[in-house]
């Protein structure tokens, strides 16, 4: 037996010979067992799952997790191995993050498991010359199988014989309607998947007719197996946020180590006790690490995810929502994503005036779909999409298919045949019988009695509708007195009266056009990638505004001839890709990524799964989407609404902005703490402005609730009028680091000023009564709390956005302020935190200095960002 790569380019005799099988007898049981051993079971492989221990170790390799563990150890050491509360809190953060990450990773194989579930449990197979029902996993190349309406195709197969065969391949090819299949020989080698008429694809569904086929490929060698292999081989992409957090983790690790070493060396130079300087260096190391940052980022993302659920989007991986906010390209499938996935009659044209009802009546009766009336305002139509479009249009014109069939029952029929391209039914009428015919307009007109003027008019109208990418059907009839004994097409389908034309299409979703425009306003390029025909795709893309005058469209065949490096150079010129395969979709996504773009990919079919996975963020449709697509995606749109993506982009941009605010706030505060301790050590203060327990306390008070509240800031106006951020840029670019360092120095300066005033102006410098230390401690905490309000917006004044517009910030401020005041005023807490009561003047100095960061920030906004 010679297994070949292609089967559709050969005759059925060549295929049977290559597979060494017999159409009548099939394979023997002995031969089938040999082939089963050779080719393996007809099922898909699943990526080997990691053990729980390996997953836990993998989590510990994350730089941020390592930093958190170091912080926990340093915190414990700095307390003299007695205070373990902070260490436990930090370790809890690590555990929570690990649990979240591992639970997300458990979804990694869902798409492949869903592919496996698509296989039919049994298949009708000819073995040893007899028809048997066999488990599909035991099918092998060369098996002869029979298929009929409703069957799931169990493996890739070559059609040997068929009758009125149609298959729904939308999940694999993107074709919006079931496609006709038949035994044809020697298709060209470059025939795309959607046009291989003599092949059936594993896991697709037979919607009409019956067939006898020979299995050509099983398991991982099938078309769906190739998709599964792509899902296995493609590694998960790290999101822009994950990359930025890794960058921050690395910098913090270096900074922490550096600060500790410098502090230790400086202390030794001043001949301070080794244990004392070691403890201070460790305390400063703890201050240098915002140990709550990872948890805050996770919580901010989780809150954003909750908001998106209310907007019909389910995010499976927390960083994905932020990634969508960085998207610069959205590659969207057409069928069911940009369109309604429902064929709809959008245009009719009659040759005889005032006969539209006759046109719809014929189209509805010459029709195998079913109409179900649910109530006065609701109905359902099931069947072939083209035929359901007729019935729906008729019902909306007050023509009930069920009533029409009662009045004109079907007596006989000649089913649709792809060769003659017509369908005919005969119905009983009051005066005899009426033959009703629908089909290809050019074929049908040749069977009609029609004058040249009408023929020309109808031909021109047919061409006009086709140019709009409409699927056009003609409708005709004739009245007869009796039904012929032999229903022959040449007799029954001749001498007809041509009634008119019906144009239908899978129309765009109403809200998508506005969403596409919003994408352009936000600097996001929408691109259509579909398995449908080029003419149809371009027409829809033009209507939605995706396809502009200077844009280009490309087919899968043309894409095959273009090297990847050329595609990467020219990818920006193309807005539409038609008749594409799964590999094509991946190539397009990767071409955009090669140009530094963050790519979002939407889709619903099995054929979309590899591209959904390789994209920076995959968005699957929740209603029409297959389980495979949902498993491979990062986000699921529960309303199948393209506009939901735009809302998610807005939320994603807002979330990243809020995360930056939290990082800006946390690091500037920590820089202030470092500056305070470092300068005090460098200048050899006889006592430190802050002690170890105060450093740990202020981290708890200032690094948690206010930073988290910043993550809950509402999305600022105009965010969707900005271009997507450059994902390659450091998070510290565009003045972020400068601003952070400036305000960090400012916070350190006011703390040192408070200490200096308390130590050298208001108190006797020779008496260490704790006043200076208390003033420095209070100023640093209150200064950081007021600084949180300043960070709420980079450009807009706190008075413009509203002081009380973020209720979470107000609550965080009150709670944190209350905690700090408790430490400063409650007598039994004062000795624990090494503080004492302050006078009115000392409090006035503390409050005045604490407001400096907020005042400076507001003045800067007023000068730099006047609006």
C-alpha positions in Angstrom: 0.0 0.0 0.0 1.4 3.4 -1.0 0.2 6.2 1.2 0.4 9.6 -0.7 0.2 13.2 0.4 -2.7 14.2 -1.9 -5.9 12.2 -2.7 -8.1 14.8 -4.4 -5.9 15.1 -7.5 -6.4 11.4 -8.5 -9.2 9.2 -9.8 -11.0 7.0 -7.4 -9.5 4.0 -9.2 -6.0 5.3 -8.4 -7.0 6.0 -4.8 -8.3 2.5 -4.3 -5.2 1.1 -5.9 -2.9 3.2 -3.7 -4.7 2.2 -0.6 -4.9 -1.5 -1.7 -8.6 -1.9 -0.9 -11.7 -3.1 -2.6 -14.9 -1.0 -2.8 -17.1 -4.1 -2.4 -15.3 -6.1 0.2 -13.3 -3.5 2.1 -10.4 -4.6 4.2 -10.1 -8.0 5.9 -9.9 -8.0 9.7 -6.4 -9.2 9.6 -5.2 -6.5 7.2 -7.1 -3.8 9.3 -5.2 -4.9 12.4 -1.9 -4.6 10.6 -2.7 -1.1 9.5 -4.0 -0.2 12.9 -0.6 -1.2 14.3 1.2 0.8 11.6 -0.9 4.0 11.6 -2.1 4.0 15.1 -5.6 4.6 16.5 -7.8 7.1 14.8 -7.6 9.7 17.6 -5.8 12.9 18.4 -2.7 13.2 20.6 -2.7 15.4 23.6 0.3 17.3 24.9 1.7 15.5 27.9 0.5 17.1 31.1 3.1 18.4 33.6 3.0 17.0 37.2 1.8 19.3 40.0 5.3 19.4 41.4 6.8 20.5 38.1 4.2 23.2 37.8 5.0 24.5 41.3 8.7 24.5 40.5 7.9 26.4 37.3 6.1 29.1 39.3 9.2 29.5 41.5 11.2 30.4 38.4 9.2 33.6 37.9 11.5 36.6 38.8 8.7 38.4 40.7 8.1 35.3 42.8 11.8 35.0 43.5 11.8 38.7 44.6 8.8 38.0 46.9 10.5 35.1 48.5 13.6 37.2 49.1 11.4 39.9 50.6 9.8 37.3 53.0 13.2 36.1 54.1 14.6 39.6 54.6 11.5 40.7 56.5 11.9 37.8 58.8 15.6 38.4 59.3 15.1 42.1 59.9 12.8 41.4 62.8 15.5 39.4 64.5 13.7 36.2 63.6 10.8 37.1 66.0 8.2 38.9 63.9 6.9 36.4 61.3 3.6 38.2 60.3 5.0 40.1 57.3 6.8 37.0 56.1 3.7 34.9 56.3 1.7 37.6 54.4 4.3 37.7 51.6 4.4 33.9 51.4 0.6 33.9 51.2 0.9 36.2 48.2 3.3 33.7 46.5 0.9 30.8 47.2 -2.2 32.7 45.9 -0.3 33.7 42.7 0.9 30.1 42.2 -2.6 28.7 42.6 -4.0 31.1 40.1 -1.3 30.4 37.5 -1.5 26.6 37.9 -5.3 26.7 37.6 -5.0 28.7 34.4 -2.4 26.3 33.0 -4.8 23.4 33.6 -6.8 24.8 30.7 -3.9 24.4 28.3 -5.0 21.1 26.8 -8.7 21.9 26.6 -8.7 22.7 22.9 -7.1 19.4 22.1 -9.5 17.5 24.3 -12.4 19.3 22.6 -10.9 18.1 19.2 -11.0 14.6 20.5 -14.6 14.8 21.6 -15.5 15.8 18.0 -15.0 12.3 16.8 -18.1 10.1 16.2 -18.3 7.1 18.5 -19.2 4.6 15.7 -18.8 4.4 11.9 -20.5 2.2 9.3 -17.6 0.2 7.8 -17.3 -2.6 5.2 -15.0 -5.2 6.6 -14.7 -8.8 5.2 -17.4 -7.9 2.6 -20.0 -7.1 5.3 -21.3 -3.8 6.7 -20.3 -3.4 10.4 -20.6 -0.7 13.0 -17.1 -0.1 14.3 -15.6 2.3 16.9 -14.1 5.2 15.0 -10.8 4.8 16.8 -10.2 1.5 14.9 -10.6 3.0 11.5 -7.6 2.8 9.2 -6.6 4.1 5.8 -8.3 1.9 3.1 -11.5 1.3 5.1 -14.7 1.7 3.0 -17.3 3.7 5.0 -20.9 4.7 4.4 -22.2 8.1 5.4 -25.7 9.7 5.5 -27.5 12.8 6.8 -26.5 13.7 10.4 -23.3 11.6 10.4 -20.1 13.1 11.7 -17.3 12.3 9.3 -15.0 10.0 11.3 -11.8 10.5 9.2 -10.5 12.2 6.1 -12.1 10.3 3.2 -12.2 10.3 -0.6 -15.7 10.1 -2.1 -16.3 7.0 -4.3 -20.0 7.6 -5.0 -22.7 10.0 -3.7 -26.2 11.2 -4.0 -27.1 14.9 -3.4 -24.3 15.0 -0.9 -23.7 18.2 1.2 -21.4 18.7 4.2 -21.2 21.5 6.7 -17.5 22.4 6.7 -17.8 25.9 8.3 -15.8 24.9 11.4 -12.9 23.9 9.2 -13.0 26.2 6.1 -15.1 29.2 7.2 -17.6 28.4 4.3 -20.9 30.0 5.5 -23.2 27.4 3.9 -23.0 23.6 3.4 -21.0 22.7 0.3 -21.9 20.2 -2.3 -19.7 17.1 -2.6 -19.3 14.5 -5.3 -16.9 12.1 -7.0 -14.8 14.1 -9.4 -11.4 13.2 -10.7 -8.0 14.9 -10.8 -8.6 18.2 -9.1 -5.5 20.6 -9.4 -2.8 20.1 -6.8 -3.2 23.7 -5.6 -7.0 23.2 -4.8 -7.7 24.8 -1.5 -9.3 22.8 1.3 -12.7 24.5 0.9 -12.9 23.5 -2.8 -11.9 19.8 -2.6 -15.3 18.6 -3.8 -14.3 14.9 -3.8 -13.0 14.9 -0.2 -14.7 14.8 3.2 -13.0 16.3 6.2 -12.8 14.6 9.6 -15.2 16.0 12.2 -17.4 17.8 9.7 -21.2 17.0 9.4 -23.2 15.5 6.5 -26.2 17.8 6.1 -27.8 16.2 3.0 -27.6 13.0 0.9 -25.4 10.0 1.3 -22.1 8.7 0.2 -19.7 5.8 0.1 -16.1 6.8 0.8 -12.6 5.3 1.4 -10.7 6.5 4.4 -7.4 8.2 3.3 -6.1 9.6 6.6 -6.7 8.9 10.3 -5.7 10.4 13.6 -3.0 13.1 13.5 -2.7 12.7 9.7 -6.2 14.2 9.1 -6.8 17.9 8.5 -8.1 18.3 12.1 -5.1 16.3 13.3 -2.8 18.8 11.6 -4.6 21.6 13.5 -4.1 19.6 16.7 -0.4 19.2 15.9 -0.1 23.0 15.5 -1.7 23.5 18.8 0.7 21.1 20.5 3.8 22.6 18.8 3.0 26.3 19.3 4.4 27.6 22.6 2.4 30.1 24.7 3.3 33.7 24.1 4.2 35.9 27.0 2.0 38.9 27.2 3.4 42.5 27.1 2.4 42.9 30.8 4.3 39.7 31.8 7.3 41.0 29.9 7.1 44.3 31.7 6.7 42.7 35.1 9.7 40.5 34.4 11.7 43.6 33.5 10.6 45.3 36.8 11.4 42.2 38.8 14.9 42.1 37.4 15.5 45.7 38.1 14.2 45.4 41.6 16.3 42.4 42.4 19.5 44.2 41.2 18.4 47.4 43.1 17.7 45.5 46.3 21.0 43.7 46.3 22.9 46.9 45.4 21.2 48.9 48.1 22.0 46.3 50.7 25.6 46.1 49.7 26.1 49.8 49.6 24.5 50.4 52.9 26.5 47.6 54.5 29.8 49.0 53.1 29.0 52.6 54.2 28.1 51.4 57.7 31.5 49.6 57.9 33.3 52.7 56.8 31.7 54.6 59.7 32.7 51.7 62.0 29.2 51.0 63.1 28.4 47.6 64.8 28.2 44.9 62.1 24.9 43.5 63.4 23.3 47.0 63.5 24.3 47.9 59.9 23.3 44.4 58.7 19.8 44.8 60.2 19.4 48.3 58.7 20.6 47.1 55.3 18.1 44.3 55.4 15.3 46.7 56.5 16.2 49.0 53.6 16.2 46.0 51.3 12.6 45.2 52.3 11.7 48.9 51.7 13.2 48.7 48.2 10.9 45.9 47.2 7.2 46.6 46.7 6.2 43.1 47.8 2.6 43.8 47.2 3.1 44.7 43.5 2.5 41.2 42.1 -0.7 40.8 44.2 -1.9 44.3 43.3 -1.4 43.7 39.6 -3.3 40.4 39.9 -6.2 42.0 41.7 -6.3 44.9 39.3 -6.5 42.5 36.4 -9.2 40.4 38.2 -11.3 43.5 38.7 -11.0 44.3 35.0 -12.0 40.8 34.2 -15.1 41.2 36.4 -16.1 44.4 34.5 -15.7 42.6 31.2 -18.0 39.8 32.3 -20.7 42.4 32.6 -19.9 43.4 29.0 -20.2 39.9 27.7 -16.5 38.9 27.6 -14.9 36.1 29.7 -11.2 36.3 30.1 -9.5 33.0 30.8 -6.1 34.4 31.6 -5.7 37.6 33.6 -2.9 39.2 31.7 -4.9 38.7 28.4 -7.2 41.7 29.1 -4.3 44.0 29.4 -2.8 42.5 26.2 -5.9 43.3 24.3 -5.5 46.9 25.4 -2.2 47.0 23.6 -3.6 45.4 20.4 -2.6 47.2 17.2 -4.2 44.7 14.8 -7.4 42.6 15.1 -7.5 39.7 12.6 -11.1 38.7 12.4 -12.9 35.7 10.9 -15.9 36.7 8.8 -18.6 34.1 9.2 -20.3 34.5 12.6 -17.9 37.1 13.8 -18.4 40.1 11.5 -21.5 38.6 10.0 -24.6 37.0 11.5 -23.9 33.5 10.2 -27.4 33.4 8.8 -28.2 33.6 5.1 -30.7 36.4 4.6 -32.7 37.5 1.5 -31.6 41.1 0.9 -32.9 41.7 -2.6 -35.6 40.4 -4.9 -36.4 41.2 -8.6 -39.4 40.0 -10.5 -40.0 39.8 -14.2 -43.7 40.3 -13.9 -45.0 43.3 -11.9 -46.5 42.7 -8.4 -45.4 39.0 -8.2 -43.0 39.1 -5.2 -45.4 37.0 -3.2 -45.5 34.4 -6.0 -41.7 34.5 -6.1 -41.5 33.9 -2.3 -44.3 31.3 -2.4 -42.4 29.2 -4.9 -39.1 29.6 -3.1 -40.8 28.5 0.1 -42.7 25.5 -1.2 -39.8 24.2 -3.4 -37.9 23.9 -0.1 -37.0 21.2 2.4 -36.5 23.4 5.5 -38.9 23.3 8.5 -40.8 26.2 10.1 -41.7 26.1 13.8 -44.0 28.7 15.3 -43.1 29.3 18.9 -45.5 32.1 19.7 -47.0 35.2 18.0 -43.6 37.0 17.9 -41.1 34.1 17.6 -40.4 31.4 15.1 -37.6 29.1 14.1 -36.5 27.8 10.7 -34.2 24.7 10.4 -32.5 23.3 7.3 -30.2 24.4 4.6 -29.2 28.1 5.2 -30.2 29.1 1.6 -33.6 27.5 2.0 -34.2 28.9 5.5 -33.5 32.4 4.1 -36.4 31.9 1.7 -38.8 30.7 4.4 -37.8 33.5 6.8 -38.3 36.2 4.1 -41.7 34.7 3.2 -42.8 34.5 6.9 -41.9 38.1 7.4 -44.1 38.9 4.3 -47.0 37.0 6.1 -46.5 33.8 4.0 -46.5 30.9 6.4 -44.8 27.8 4.9 -47.0 25.4 7.0 -50.2 27.1 5.7 -48.9 27.2 2.1 -48.1 23.4 2.3 -51.6 22.7 3.6 -53.2 24.6 0.6 -50.7 23.3 -2.0 -49.3 19.9 -0.7 -46.2 18.5 -2.3 -47.0 15.5 -4.5 -43.7 14.8 -6.3 -40.2 16.1 -6.6 -36.9 16.0 -8.3 -34.2 16.8 -5.7 -31.5 19.3 -6.2 -28.5 18.0 -8.1 -25.2 19.8 -8.4 -24.9 18.8 -12.0 -28.1 20.3 -13.3 -28.2 23.0 -10.5 -32.0 22.8 -10.1 -34.6 21.6 -7.6 -38.2 20.9 -8.6 -41.4 20.1 -6.6 -44.9 19.4 -7.8 -47.8 20.7 -5.8 -51.6 20.1 -5.9 -53.6 23.2 -6.7 -57.3 23.8 -7.2 -57.0 23.6 -11.0 -54.5 20.8 -11.3 -50.8 20.8 -10.4 -48.0 23.4 -10.3 -44.4 22.6 -11.0 -42.2 24.9 -8.9 -38.5 25.2 -9.7 -35.6 27.1 -8.1 -31.9 27.1 -9.0 -29.0 28.8 -10.8 -30.5 31.7 -12.8 -28.5 31.1 -16.1 -29.5 27.4 -16.1 -33.1 28.1 -15.2 -33.6 30.7 -17.9 -32.6 28.2 -20.5 -35.5 26.1 -19.3 -38.0 29.0 -19.5 -40.1 30.6 -22.2 -38.8 34.1 -22.0 -38.4 36.9 -24.6 -35.0 38.4 -25.4 -35.7 41.7 -23.6 -36.7 40.0 -20.4 -33.7 37.6 -20.7 -31.3 40.5 -21.1 -32.8 42.4 -18.2 -32.7 39.3 -15.9 -29.1 38.5 -17.0 -28.0 42.0 -16.2 -29.7 42.0 -12.9 -28.2 38.6 -12.0 -24.7 40.0 -12.8 -25.4 43.1 -10.7 -26.5 41.1 -7.7 -23.5 38.8 -8.1 -21.1 41.8 -8.2 -22.4 42.6 -4.7 -21.4 39.2 -3.6 -25.0 38.0 -3.3 -25.9 34.4 -3.8 -28.5 34.6 -6.5 -31.2 32.0 -7.2 -33.9 32.1 -9.9 -37.5 31.0 -9.5 -39.9 29.6 -12.1 -43.1 27.6 -12.5 -45.5 26.0 -14.9 -49.0 24.5 -14.5 -49.8 21.0 -15.6 -53.0 18.9 -15.6 -51.4 15.6 -14.6 -48.1 14.3 -13.2 -46.0 12.3 -15.7 -45.4 8.7 -14.8 -41.7 9.1 -15.0 -40.3 12.3 -13.5 -37.6 13.4 -16.0 -35.8 16.7 -15.7 -36.0 17.3 -19.4 -39.8 17.1 -19.4 -40.8 18.5 -16.0 -38.2 21.3 -16.0 -39.0 22.8 -19.4 -41.4 25.3 -20.8 -41.3 27.2 -17.5 -42.4 30.8 -16.7 -39.5 32.7 -15.2 -40.7 34.7 -12.1 -37.6 36.5 -10.9 -34.4 36.5 -8.9 -33.6 36.3 -5.2 -30.3 37.7 -3.8 -29.1 36.6 -0.4 -26.0 36.9 1.7 -24.8 36.3 5.3 -25.2 40.0 6.3 -22.9 42.0 8.6 -23.8 42.4 12.2 -25.4 45.8 12.7 -23.1 47.0 15.4 -19.8 45.9 13.7 -19.5 48.9 11.4 -19.4 51.3 14.3 -17.0 49.0 16.1 -14.7 48.9 13.1 -14.6 52.7 12.9 -13.8 52.8 16.6 -10.9 50.5 15.9 -9.5 53.0 13.3 -10.0 55.9 15.7 -8.0 54.0 18.3 -5.2 53.3 15.8 -6.1 49.6 15.5 -6.0 47.9 12.1 -8.9 45.5 11.5 -8.2 42.7 9.0 -10.6 40.1 7.7 -9.4 36.5 7.3 -12.0 34.0 6.0 -12.4 30.7 4.2 -15.2 32.3 2.1 -14.9 33.4 -1.5 -12.8 36.5 -2.3 -15.7 38.5 -3.9 -18.0 37.9 -0.9 -15.3 38.7 1.6 -14.3 42.0 -0.1 -18.0 43.1 -0.4 -18.6 42.5 3.3 -15.3 44.2 4.2 -16.2 47.3 2.1 -19.6 47.6 3.7 -18.0 47.4 7.2 -15.2 49.9 6.3 -12.4 47.3 6.8 -11.5 47.5 3.1 -10.5 50.9 1.9 -9.9 52.2 -1.6 -6.1 51.5 -1.6 -6.3 48.2 0.2 -5.6 44.8 -1.4 -7.2 41.4 -1.0 -5.4 38.0 -1.3 -6.5 34.4 -1.7 -4.9 31.4 0.0 -3.6 30.2 -3.4 -1.8 33.6 -3.9 -0.5 33.4 -0.3 1.0 30.0 -0.9 3.1 31.6 -3.7 4.4 34.4 -1.4 7.4 33.7 0.8 7.0 34.7 4.4 9.6 37.4 4.3 7.7 39.1 1.4 4.4 38.7 3.3 6.0 40.5 6.3 7.1 43.3 4.0 3.7 43.7 2.4 1.3 42.6 5.1 0.1 46.2 5.8 -1.2 46.5 2.2 -3.8 43.7 2.7 -7.1 44.0 4.5 -8.8 40.9 3.3 -7.6 37.3 3.0 -10.0 34.8 1.4 -10.1 31.0 0.9 -7.4 30.5 3.5 -6.3 27.5 5.5 -5.3 27.3 9.2 -1.6 27.6 8.2 -2.4 30.7 6.3 -4.0 32.3 9.3 -1.0 31.6 11.4 1.3 33.0 8.7 -0.7 36.3 8.6 -0.7 36.6 12.4 3.1 36.0 12.5 3.7 38.5 9.7 2.0 41.2 11.7 3.9 40.2 14.8 7.2 40.3 12.9 6.4 44.0 12.3 6.2 44.6 16.0 2.4 44.5 16.3 0.3 43.1 19.1 -2.2 40.9 17.3 -5.7 39.9 18.4 -7.4 37.1 16.5 -11.1 36.4 16.6 -12.7 33.2 15.4 -15.2 30.4 16.0 -14.2 27.4 14.0 -11.8 24.5 14.5 -9.7 26.0 11.7 -9.3 29.2 13.8 -7.8 27.4 16.8 -4.0 27.5 15.8 -4.2 31.2 14.9 -6.1 31.9 18.1 -3.3 30.3 20.1 -0.4 31.9 18.3 -1.9 35.4 18.4 -1.0 37.6 21.3 -4.7 37.3 22.3 -7.2 34.9 20.9 -10.9 35.9 21.1 -13.4 33.0 20.5 -17.1 33.3 19.9 -19.1 32.0 22.8 -22.4 31.2 21.0 -21.3 29.9 17.6 -17.8 29.0 18.6 -16.6 25.4 18.7 -15.1 24.0 21.9 -11.8 23.7 20.1 -11.7 27.5 19.4 -12.8 28.3 23.0 -10.1 26.1 24.4 -7.4 27.7 22.3 -8.5 31.3 23.0 -7.6 33.7 25.8 -11.0 35.4 25.8 -14.5 34.3 25.0 -17.2 36.7 23.7 -20.4 35.4 25.1 -22.5 37.5 22.8 -20.5 36.8 19.6 -20.3 40.6 19.2 -17.3 42.1 17.5 -18.2 45.4 19.3 -17.4 43.6 22.6 -13.8 43.5 21.5 -13.7 47.2 21.3 -15.1 47.5 24.9 -12.4 45.0 26.0 -9.7 47.1 24.3 -10.9 50.2 26.2 -10.9 48.3 29.5 -7.5 46.8 28.6 -6.0 50.3 28.0 -7.5 51.5 31.2 -6.1 48.6 33.2 -2.6 49.1 31.9 -2.8 52.8 32.7 -4.0 51.9 36.2 -1.2 49.3 36.7 1.3 52.0 35.6 -0.2 54.3 38.2 0.2 51.7 40.9 3.8 51.0 39.9 4.6 54.7 39.7 3.1 55.2 43.2 4.8 52.2 44.8 8.2 52.7 43.4 8.3 56.5 44.0 7.4 55.8 47.6 10.0 53.2 48.0 12.6 55.4 46.4 11.6 58.0 49.0 12.3 55.5 51.7 15.6 54.5 50.2 16.7 58.1 49.8 15.8 58.8 53.4 17.8 55.9 54.9 20.7 56.2 52.4 21.3 59.9 53.0 21.0 59.5 56.8 23.6 56.7 56.6 25.9 58.6 54.2 25.8 61.7 56.4 26.3 59.5 59.5 23.2 60.7 61.4 23.6 59.7 65.0 20.3 57.9 64.8 18.3 56.7 61.8 15.1 58.7 60.8 13.3 55.4 60.6 13.7 52.1 62.4 13.1 48.7 61.0 9.6 48.2 62.3 8.5 51.5 61.0 9.8 50.6 57.5 7.8 47.4 57.6 4.7 49.2 58.9 4.7 52.0 56.4 5.0 49.4 53.6 1.9 47.8 55.0 0.0 51.1 55.3 1.0 52.7 52.0 1.9 49.9 49.7 -1.4 48.0 49.9 -4.8 49.8 49.9 -3.9 53.0 48.1 -2.0 51.2 45.4 -4.9 48.8 44.9 -7.3 51.8 44.8 -5.3 53.3 42.0 -6.0 50.1 40.1 -9.7 50.7 40.4 -9.5 54.2 38.8 -12.2 54.7 36.1 -11.0 54.6 32.5 -10.0 58.1 31.5 -11.8 59.9 28.7 -10.2 59.8 25.3 -8.3 56.6 25.8 -9.8 55.2 22.6 -8.6 58.2 20.6 -5.0 57.3 21.3 -2.7 55.1 19.3 -1.8 51.7 20.8 1.3 51.9 23.0 4.5 50.5 21.6 4.8 47.0 23.2 8.6 47.1 22.7 9.0 50.2 24.8 10.1 49.8 28.4 7.5 50.6 31.0 9.9 53.3 32.3 10.0 55.1 28.9 8.4 58.4 28.0 9.3 60.2 31.2 7.9 57.5 33.5 11.2 56.8 35.2 12.1 60.5 35.5 8.8 61.3 37.1 9.1 58.3 39.5 12.6 59.3 40.6 11.7 63.0 40.9 8.8 62.3 43.2 10.7 59.6 45.1 13.4 62.2 45.8 10.7 64.7 46.8 9.2 62.3 49.3 12.6 61.5 50.7 13.4 65.3 50.9 10.2 66.1 52.9 10.9 63.2 55.2 14.5 64.3 55.9 13.2 67.9 56.3 10.8 66.8 58.9 13.5 64.8 60.7 16.0 67.8 60.5 13.4 70.2 61.9 12.4 67.8 64.7 16.1 67.0 65.5 17.9 70.3 65.1 15.2 73.1 65.3 12.4 71.9 67.6 14.4 69.7 70.0 17.8 69.5 71.7 20.0 67.6 69.3 21.9 66.0 72.2 18.7 64.4 73.5 17.2 61.5 71.5 13.6 61.9 72.6 12.1 60.4 69.5 10.4 63.6 68.2 12.4 63.8 65.0 11.9 60.1 64.3 8.2 60.4 64.9 7.9 63.5 62.6 9.9 61.8 59.8 7.8 58.6 60.2 4.5 60.5 60.1 5.5 62.8 57.2 6.7 59.9 55.1 3.4 58.0 55.6 1.1 61.0 55.1 3.2 62.2 52.2 2.8 58.9 50.4 -0.9 58.9 51.1 -1.4 62.3 49.6 0.9 61.3 46.7 -1.6 58.6 45.8 -4.2 61.2 44.9 -1.7 63.0 42.7 -1.0 59.8 40.8 -4.7 59.2 39.9 -4.1 61.0 36.6 -0.9 61.9 34.8 -2.3 64.9 33.0 -5.6 65.9 34.5 -6.0 67.8 37.8 -7.4 66.1 40.8 -10.1 68.8 40.8 -11.1 68.0 37.2 -11.4 64.3 37.7 -13.1 64.9 41.0 -11.5 64.4 44.4 -14.2 61.9 45.5 -14.8 60.3 42.0 -12.8 57.1 43.0 -14.7 55.8 46.1 -12.1 53.0 46.5 -9.3 55.6 46.9 -11.4 57.6 49.5 -11.9 54.4 51.5 -8.3 53.4 51.2 -7.1 56.8 52.4 -9.4 56.8 55.4 -8.4 53.3 56.5 -4.7 53.8 56.0 -4.9 57.2 57.7 -6.7 55.6 60.6 -4.1 52.9 60.9 -1.3 55.4 61.0 -3.1 57.7 63.5 -3.7 54.7 65.7 0.0 54.0 65.9 0.8 57.6 66.6 -2.0 58.2 69.3 -2.8 54.9 71.1 -0.5 54.8 74.1 0.3 51.0 74.1 1.2 51.1 70.4 3.6 54.0 70.7 6.5 52.1 72.3 6.1 49.2 69.9 6.6 51.5 66.9 9.1 53.7 68.7 7.0 56.9 68.4 5.8 59.6 70.8 3.1 62.3 70.9 3.7 65.5 68.9 2.9 69.1 69.7 0.5 71.3 67.6 3.5 73.0 65.9 5.1 69.6 65.1 1.8 68.4 63.6 1.5 71.6 61.5 4.9 70.9 60.1 4.1 67.3 59.4 0.8 68.1 57.6 2.4 71.0 55.6 5.3 68.9 54.4 2.9 65.9 53.6 1.0 68.1 51.2 4.1 69.1 49.2 4.0 66.1 46.7 0.4 66.7 45.9 0.9 70.5 45.4 4.0 70.0 43.2 2.1 67.4 41.1 -0.9 69.7 40.6 1.4 72.7 39.6 3.2 70.5 37.2 -0.1 69.4 35.5 -1.2 73.0 35.4 2.0 74.1 33.6 2.6 71.1 31.4 -0.8 69.8 30.4 -3.1 72.8 30.0 -6.5 71.7 28.5 
